[in-house]
Structures are given as C-alpha cells and as structure tokens.
Amino acid sequence: MTYRGRNIIVKGDVQSGKTLFMLTCAYHFITCDLSVLIVLRNSKKDKEQMTERLRKLVKRLNDYLSEYDHASQVKILDDNFKAEELVNNQTVYISLGNGASLRKYANAVKEHPEMKEQFALIIDEADFVDSDETETKNQLDFLKANSFCRFNVSAT
C-alpha cells in the first residue's frame, strides 16, 4: 500500500465533502485490515455527528458491496474500549481532540506494540486540534509517529 509513512494534507472549502472523504478513507483502510483513529475538535456534538455519519456510510457501502461479497465488518469503538480490541484490526475510534481522549488510544498502542503502524490517523480540523496544549500535543505527536499514515484535514 503506497500510503505507508505518508503525511497527507487535505484542504477544502466548507461543505466541499471533506467529512465524506474522511469517512470513505476510514472504510478503505478497514478493507485493508488496518484500524482507524479519527481525531476531531474537542466537541462531543461533533463526535456524535461523525459517529452517526460513519454508521450510515458503512451500512450503505456494505449493503451495496454485499451483492459482490465484499462487505467489511467495521467495529466502531466507544470511549470504553479495551486496548485488546485494537489488536483485532478493522476498528474505528473517533476521539475528541484533547489530551485525555488521545491518551487512551496512545496507551493502548504502548501496551500493544504490534499496533504500531497498524492504524491510519485522520485529523479533522487539523489546525485547531494540533494545538499548543501540552498534553494534547504530546499524545498527538506520539500517535503521529506510530501511525501507518496521516491525513490532516482542514478548511483553512
């Protein structure tokens, strides 16, 4: 796969399809037996909306692809996930962009070194999430260094 080690910047106007792009990328990486970490701004409402949109997209794609025997099992993890669940690829975790939320995923990667480079990292509103707040920055830097590849998405 040619994405290994890549840091990709995705810029687009408001309502130009960036969210659909991120969700479609997540589905793609799931079909490649990777996990996906999507980092959002520190907004629970954004997380709820993204989770619902991902569920709907997965259902639509699987409904279509099941006709061709290509549907994928996608497990969307909630905040109570266990580190062991990440070892079994094909998981998506949507994280708030704060140190505490990112630490949970980072700690799971530290506990299971086999997770290194086994997840794609998608950062929404990358210019806001990658902040000066030390804990957030430290966790995000660790996750960037250990991801298979990164997508930094922004409208600005």
N, C-alpha and C positions, 0 to 999 in steps of 0.2 A: 504494500500500500504506500503510495507516494506522500502521504500526509505526515509520516513519522518525523518528529522533531520540528515540524513547521510551526511558525507563529504567523497566523493569517489575520489580516485586518479587514473587517467588513464594514463599509460605511454606506449609509443610505438615508434618504430623506424620511421624514415621519410618514408612516403609512405606506412605505415602499416595499414591504414584505420581509423585513429583517427577522421578525419573530418566526414567520413561516420558514424562512431559511434555517434558523437555528433548530427548530423542531425537526425539520426534514434531515438536517445534518445528524441530529441525535439518532433518528431512526436508521440512517445509513450506517452509523458506527455500530449500532446494536446488531445490524445484519452482518457486520464484520467481526462479531464476537468481542467487542470492546464495551466497556461501561462508559457512561457519560455523566459528567458533572456540569450542570448549568448554574452559573452564579448570576444572581440578579441584584438589583439595588436592594437596600435594606427595607423592603416593603412587603408585609405579609399579603397585602392585596395583590401585588404583582405576582407573588408566588402562587397564590390560589388561582389566578387567571392563567398563568403559564401551565400549571399542572392540569387544569381543565382542558386547555387547548391541546396539550400533548395527548391526553387520554382520547380526545375526539379524533385527532390526526392518526394515532395508532389504530384506532378502530376502523377508520375509513381505509387506511392503507392495508390493514390485514384483511378486511372484507374483500377488497379488490384482489390482493395477492393470493388469498386462499384459493381462488379459482385456478391459480397456476402452481399451487403447492409451495408458495414462497413466503407465507406469512411468518412473522417473527414473534417470539414471546418477549414482551417488554415488561419488565418489572419496574414500576415507579416507586421508589423508596420514600417513606415518610421520615419525619425527624427522629423516629425511634428505631431506625435501622441498626442492625448489629454489623460489626466490622466483617464478620464472616460472609454476610450476604454480598459484599462487594467482590469477593474472590470468585464467585459464580458470575461471570460476565453477563452482559445483557441487562444491566440495571441502569436506571436514570435517577439521579438525585438532583433535585432543584434546591439550591441553597440560597439563603439570604446572604447578601454581601457584607457580613460582619464577622469579626474575629471568632466569636463563639460558634457560629454555624459552620464556618470553614474549618475550624479546629477539629470538629467531629470527623469530617471526611479525611483531613490530613492525618489525624491519629489512626484512623483505620488503615491508611496507606502505610504508615510507620509500623503498625502491628503486623501487616501482611506485605512484606517487601515484594512478593510476587505481583502485587498490584502496580508496581512501578511500570510506567508506560503502557498500562492496560486500560487507561481511560482517556477519553477526549475531554478537553476543558473548553467550555463555551462561556465567555464572559459577556453578558449583556450590559449595555451602558458602561463599557469598559473605562471610559474616562472618569466616571463617578465612582465605580466600585474600587478601582485601583487607587485608593485614597492615601492620605498621609497618616491615617490612624495606624499606629504601630502594629497592633495585634492583627488587624485585617491584612496589612501589607505583608507581615511575616508569614501568615498562613497562606496567602495567595502566592507569594514567591515560592514557597515550598511546593505547592500544588502545580504551579507552572513548571518547575524544574523536574517534576516527576510525571507529568502528563505525556501521553502519546503525541498529542499536538494541541495547539490552542487556537481558538477563534476569538478575536476581540471585536465585539460588535458595538457600533456607535452611530448616532445620528449627527454628532458634532465633530 
